[in-house]
């Protein structure tokens, strides 16, 4: 019973984090918006099963990285007590760079997949 309670608790924390991100974080909303657009385009153009899998994987990676980036930013702001710190700036810049890198990869994957359907 304790194991089930711990597992349930972990799922609750995860769902609370998803809701918090959706409600309070603009960047997460934007990335999820792009994910919805990609999924809609995949449905509209009737992409192959493999293309569906690729689109879902890269979109989910971008959204996951955005959740990580947002949590790093919150923790950094808390740790610095919102005072400027070059170290905190570097931490936040590096986390943002990680999101940017995976987002650009996802964009390129999208171009490669959708170009044959659009042009």
PyMOL commands that set and color helices and strands:
alter all, ss='L'
color gray80, all
select helices_A, chain A and resi 2-24+26-44+49-80+86-118
alter helices_A, ss='H'
color red, helices_A
deselect
rebuild
show_as cartoon
